Each structure stands twice: as structure tokens, then as C-alpha cells.
Amino acid sequence: MSALGHYLEEEGIATVAISLIRPQTENTKPPRALWVPFELGRPFGPPGDPAFQKRVILAALRLLERDGGPVVIDDFPDDDPRAKPDSAWRAPPLPVATPGAISAAGLEREIAALQPAHDRWVTQYGRSAVGLSGLSVAECARYVAAWLSGGAPPPSPRDGFSAILALRFAVDDLKAFYLEAGAAGAAKPSSRQLGDWLWRDTAAGAAIVALRGLGLASGDERVKAVLGNFMVPAARVAAMG
């Protein structure tokens, strides 16, 4: 979107981008961008907080009034207001992980254990972000495991989607499923609590981290860019060292 902004501005349409990955924005140099310190997938902050989200939108639109350029990148000053942990929250129970390589069977066992919690989320909120890939969550897990099997990249399971795009969407669906399952119930876990659970305690988190490593080692620049930049949030990468 940052690159697209240049083309729109050439046609006389002013643009502002919301940036979740500041180094990428600095590289693409959009005409105007607001960097926000939130988790990937939350460009306007926490769900269910329209007042905070309005503040983010207004901060972005005010960049249209700024002089300077040709590139203006500003930082949103506040963190996610739900960053404070909820001591009442408990992570959903998971099956005991089987030692060894990440497997489709292990991921599917974990998904089956989380399904009741995810069902509660859908009942509670009447919606879900799962569905971008067009695959079931179990199919997403199998596709991720196929990429990690050590052979050639598997073909796309969806017509019209390249293999790398299908993988990115499958990972997005996996993350949405886990985070929604983790947030079901009366407690209000912070994004950090949910993130710590996903990335430290689940087989899915380990699989996605392994995908990032696979991408960084790839000789295919597209695979390297997608798996290296869009699998694991930058803040999580920094925390892992």
C-alpha cells in the first residue's frame, strides 16, 4: 500500500498509509504514513474500542495537513490500551506436545483441543476473522506442515492463489483461530498475554517461527520476503533475539 500511494498521488489523490512494520515503510517511502506500535492485524488498535480507533484514524488524517516531504512518517504516541495483562485470564488447555519435528497430526490435535474455545468466541462475538485462505483450520495446519516437511514447496491448495500467497493466508487463519480461542470467555487478556501464549506455548507458534526461518534461508527472494517479514510480528522477532 505504501508503494501504491505514489501512483495515487500522481493522479492527484492524497494518501496516508498505516504502517505496522516501520523498516518496510522506511524502505518503500510512502508520501505519508503513520507508524503504529500494535500487533500485526490490528492497525487501529484493539478490537471493540472505537474511541481509541478513532484517535488512530484522526492522527493518520492529520498527516494530510503536514508540510514537508516528499516523505512524511510519523509515530503514533500510545501503545495498545489493552497492553495491561488480565490476571483472571487462563490459557486454554492444550495436549502434551510430542517431541520431535512439527507435524500435521500434532497441529491438528492442538486445533481439535482449541475448537470448543473458538466456538465460544464465535458465539460470544458473532464473528470470526478466520476464513481468508478459504481452507478449514485443519487444512491450514496440513499446508503449513507440508511446507516444513523438508521437500519442495507444496503446490497451492487453492485455484488462483500462488503457493506462497496460499501459505500466507493459511498462517493468517491459524493465528486468528488461536488468538480468538485464547480470548474467549469473560477475561480480557492483553495482546501480549495472547502473543506470549501463541508464540511460546503452542505448536502452531513454533511452526510459524520455523516457517520464518525457512524463508530467511531460501534462495527465492519472494519466499524470503513473505516468510521473513509477514509470518512473525516484528516485536516478537526482536523479543526472540
Contacts in CASP RR format, 6 or more apart in sequence:
PFRMAT RR
TARGET T0000
AUTHOR 0000-0000-0000
METHOD contacts of the structure
MODEL  1
MSALGHYLEEEGIATVAISLIRPQTENTKPPRALWVPFELGRPFGPPGDP
AFQKRVILAALRLLERDGGPVVIDDFPDDDPRAKPDSAWRAPPLPVATPG
AISAAGLEREIAALQPAHDRWVTQYGRSAVGLSGLSVAECARYVAAWLSG
GAPPPSPRDGFSAILALRFAVDDLKAFYLEAGAAGAAKPSSRQLGDWLWR
DTAAGAAIVALRGLGLASGDERVKAVLGNFMVPAARVAAMG
1 17 0 8 1.000
1 30 0 8 1.000
2 17 0 8 1.000
2 19 0 8 1.000
2 24 0 8 1.000
2 25 0 8 1.000
2 28 0 8 1.000
2 29 0 8 1.000
2 30 0 8 1.000
2 33 0 8 1.000
3 28 0 8 1.000
3 30 0 8 1.000
4 15 0 8 1.000
5 15 0 8 1.000
5 17 0 8 1.000
5 30 0 8 1.000
5 31 0 8 1.000
6 30 0 8 1.000
6 31 0 8 1.000
8 15 0 8 1.000
9 15 0 8 1.000
9 31 0 8 1.000
14 31 0 8 1.000
14 32 0 8 1.000
14 64 0 8 1.000
15 30 0 8 1.000
15 31 0 8 1.000
15 32 0 8 1.000
16 32 0 8 1.000
16 33 0 8 1.000
16 34 0 8 1.000
16 60 0 8 1.000
16 61 0 8 1.000
16 63 0 8 1.000
16 64 0 8 1.000
17 25 0 8 1.000
17 30 0 8 1.000
17 32 0 8 1.000
17 33 0 8 1.000
17 34 0 8 1.000
18 33 0 8 1.000
18 34 0 8 1.000
18 36 0 8 1.000
18 43 0 8 1.000
18 44 0 8 1.000
18 56 0 8 1.000
18 60 0 8 1.000
19 25 0 8 1.000
19 30 0 8 1.000
19 33 0 8 1.000
19 34 0 8 1.000
19 35 0 8 1.000
19 36 0 8 1.000
19 73 0 8 1.000
20 35 0 8 1.000
20 36 0 8 1.000
20 38 0 8 1.000
20 40 0 8 1.000
20 41 0 8 1.000
20 43 0 8 1.000
20 234 0 8 1.000
21 40 0 8 1.000
21 229 0 8 1.000
21 234 0 8 1.000
22 35 0 8 1.000
22 73 0 8 1.000
22 234 0 8 1.000
23 234 0 8 1.000
24 229 0 8 1.000
25 33 0 8 1.000
25 35 0 8 1.000
25 73 0 8 1.000
26 73 0 8 1.000
29 70 0 8 1.000
29 71 0 8 1.000
30 71 0 8 1.000
30 73 0 8 1.000
31 69 0 8 1.000
31 70 0 8 1.000
31 71 0 8 1.000
31 72 0 8 1.000
32 63 0 8 1.000
32 64 0 8 1.000
32 66 0 8 1.000
32 71 0 8 1.000
32 72 0 8 1.000
32 73 0 8 1.000
33 63 0 8 1.000
33 72 0 8 1.000
33 73 0 8 1.000
33 74 0 8 1.000
34 56 0 8 1.000
34 59 0 8 1.000
34 60 0 8 1.000
34 63 0 8 1.000
34 73 0 8 1.000
34 74 0 8 1.000
34 75 0 8 1.000
34 76 0 8 1.000
35 73 0 8 1.000
35 74 0 8 1.000
35 75 0 8 1.000
35 76 0 8 1.000
36 43 0 8 1.000
36 44 0 8 1.000
36 45 0 8 1.000
36 56 0 8 1.000
36 76 0 8 1.000
37 75 0 8 1.000
37 76 0 8 1.000
37 79 0 8 1.000
37 80 0 8 1.000
37 235 0 8 1.000
38 44 0 8 1.000
38 45 0 8 1.000
38 46 0 8 1.000
38 79 0 8 1.000
38 80 0 8 1.000
38 191 0 8 1.000
39 80 0 8 1.000
39 191 0 8 1.000
39 195 0 8 1.000
39 233 0 8 1.000
39 235 0 8 1.000
40 230 0 8 1.000
40 233 0 8 1.000
42 80 0 8 1.000
42 191 0 8 1.000
43 56 0 8 1.000
44 52 0 8 1.000
44 53 0 8 1.000
44 56 0 8 1.000
44 57 0 8 1.000
45 52 0 8 1.000
45 53 0 8 1.000
45 56 0 8 1.000
45 80 0 8 1.000
46 52 0 8 1.000
46 80 0 8 1.000
46 81 0 8 1.000
46 82 0 8 1.000
46 191 0 8 1.000
49 81 0 8 1.000
49 82 0 8 1.000
52 81 0 8 1.000
55 78 0 8 1.000
56 76 0 8 1.000
59 74 0 8 1.000
59 76 0 8 1.000
63 72 0 8 1.000
63 74 0 8 1.000
66 72 0 8 1.000
66 74 0 8 1.000
80 190 0 8 1.000
80 191 0 8 1.000
82 188 0 8 1.000
82 190 0 8 1.000
82 191 0 8 1.000
83 190 0 8 1.000
83 191 0 8 1.000
83 192 0 8 1.000
84 190 0 8 1.000
85 189 0 8 1.000
85 190 0 8 1.000
85 192 0 8 1.000
85 193 0 8 1.000
86 187 0 8 1.000
86 188 0 8 1.000
86 189 0 8 1.000
86 190 0 8 1.000
86 193 0 8 1.000
88 186 0 8 1.000
88 187 0 8 1.000
89 187 0 8 1.000
89 188 0 8 1.000
89 189 0 8 1.000
89 193 0 8 1.000
90 187 0 8 1.000
91 182 0 8 1.000
91 197 0 8 1.000
91 201 0 8 1.000
92 113 0 8 1.000
92 114 0 8 1.000
92 117 0 8 1.000
92 181 0 8 1.000
92 182 0 8 1.000
92 184 0 8 1.000
93 113 0 8 1.000
94 110 0 8 1.000
94 113 0 8 1.000
94 114 0 8 1.000
94 201 0 8 1.000
94 202 0 8 1.000
95 106 0 8 1.000
95 109 0 8 1.000
95 110 0 8 1.000
95 113 0 8 1.000
97 106 0 8 1.000
97 203 0 8 1.000
98 106 0 8 1.000
101 148 0 8 1.000
102 145 0 8 1.000
102 148 0 8 1.000
102 203 0 8 1.000
102 206 0 8 1.000
102 207 0 8 1.000
102 210 0 8 1.000
103 145 0 8 1.000
104 141 0 8 1.000
104 142 0 8 1.000
104 145 0 8 1.000
104 146 0 8 1.000
106 203 0 8 1.000
107 141 0 8 1.000
107 142 0 8 1.000
107 144 0 8 1.000
107 145 0 8 1.000
107 203 0 8 1.000
107 204 0 8 1.000
107 207 0 8 1.000
108 138 0 8 1.000
108 141 0 8 1.000
108 142 0 8 1.000
110 202 0 8 1.000
110 203 0 8 1.000
110 204 0 8 1.000
111 137 0 8 1.000
111 138 0 8 1.000
111 141 0 8 1.000
111 177 0 8 1.000
111 204 0 8 1.000
114 177 0 8 1.000
114 178 0 8 1.000
114 181 0 8 1.000
114 182 0 8 1.000
115 181 0 8 1.000
117 181 0 8 1.000
117 182 0 8 1.000
117 184 0 8 1.000
118 128 0 8 1.000
118 130 0 8 1.000
118 177 0 8 1.000
118 180 0 8 1.000
118 181 0 8 1.000
118 184 0 8 1.000
120 184 0 8 1.000
120 185 0 8 1.000
121 128 0 8 1.000
121 180 0 8 1.000
121 181 0 8 1.000
121 182 0 8 1.000
121 183 0 8 1.000
121 184 0 8 1.000
121 185 0 8 1.000
122 128 0 8 1.000
122 180 0 8 1.000
124 184 0 8 1.000
124 185 0 8 1.000
128 176 0 8 1.000
128 180 0 8 1.000
129 176 0 8 1.000
129 180 0 8 1.000
130 137 0 8 1.000
130 173 0 8 1.000
130 176 0 8 1.000
130 177 0 8 1.000
130 180 0 8 1.000
131 173 0 8 1.000
131 176 0 8 1.000
132 169 0 8 1.000
132 172 0 8 1.000
132 173 0 8 1.000
132 176 0 8 1.000
133 139 0 8 1.000
133 140 0 8 1.000
133 158 0 8 1.000
133 166 0 8 1.000
133 169 0 8 1.000
133 170 0 8 1.000
133 172 0 8 1.000
133 173 0 8 1.000
134 158 0 8 1.000
134 169 0 8 1.000
134 173 0 8 1.000
135 143 0 8 1.000
135 157 0 8 1.000
135 158 0 8 1.000
135 169 0 8 1.000
135 170 0 8 1.000
135 173 0 8 1.000
137 173 0 8 1.000
137 174 0 8 1.000
137 177 0 8 1.000
139 157 0 8 1.000
139 170 0 8 1.000
140 170 0 8 1.000
140 171 0 8 1.000
140 173 0 8 1.000
140 174 0 8 1.000
140 177 0 8 1.000
141 174 0 8 1.000
141 204 0 8 1.000
141 207 0 8 1.000
143 154 0 8 1.000
143 157 0 8 1.000
143 166 0 8 1.000
143 167 0 8 1.000
143 170 0 8 1.000
144 167 0 8 1.000
144 170 0 8 1.000
144 171 0 8 1.000
144 174 0 8 1.000
144 204 0 8 1.000
144 207 0 8 1.000
144 208 0 8 1.000
144 211 0 8 1.000
145 207 0 8 1.000
146 154 0 8 1.000
147 153 0 8 1.000
147 154 0 8 1.000
147 167 0 8 1.000
147 211 0 8 1.000
147 214 0 8 1.000
148 207 0 8 1.000
148 210 0 8 1.000
148 211 0 8 1.000
148 214 0 8 1.000
153 163 0 8 1.000
153 164 0 8 1.000
153 223 0 8 1.000
154 163 0 8 1.000
155 163 0 8 1.000
156 162 0 8 1.000
156 163 0 8 1.000
156 165 0 8 1.000
156 166 0 8 1.000
157 166 0 8 1.000
158 166 0 8 1.000
161 169 0 8 1.000
164 222 0 8 1.000
164 223 0 8 1.000
164 226 0 8 1.000
164 227 0 8 1.000
167 211 0 8 1.000
167 226 0 8 1.000
167 227 0 8 1.000
168 226 0 8 1.000
168 230 0 8 1.000
168 231 0 8 1.000
171 208 0 8 1.000
171 211 0 8 1.000
171 231 0 8 1.000
174 204 0 8 1.000
174 208 0 8 1.000
175 198 0 8 1.000
175 204 0 8 1.000
175 208 0 8 1.000
178 198 0 8 1.000
178 202 0 8 1.000
178 204 0 8 1.000
178 205 0 8 1.000
179 194 0 8 1.000
179 195 0 8 1.000
179 198 0 8 1.000
182 189 0 8 1.000
182 194 0 8 1.000
182 197 0 8 1.000
183 189 0 8 1.000
183 194 0 8 1.000
195 236 0 8 1.000
198 204 0 8 1.000
198 205 0 8 1.000
199 205 0 8 1.000
199 208 0 8 1.000
199 209 0 8 1.000
199 232 0 8 1.000
199 236 0 8 1.000
199 240 0 8 1.000
208 231 0 8 1.000
208 232 0 8 1.000
209 231 0 8 1.000
209 232 0 8 1.000
209 240 0 8 1.000
211 227 0 8 1.000
211 231 0 8 1.000
212 227 0 8 1.000
212 228 0 8 1.000
212 231 0 8 1.000
212 232 0 8 1.000
212 237 0 8 1.000
213 227 0 8 1.000
213 228 0 8 1.000
214 227 0 8 1.000
215 223 0 8 1.000
215 224 0 8 1.000
215 226 0 8 1.000
215 227 0 8 1.000
215 228 0 8 1.000
216 224 0 8 1.000
216 227 0 8 1.000
216 228 0 8 1.000
218 224 0 8 1.000
218 227 0 8 1.000
232 240 0 8 1.000
END
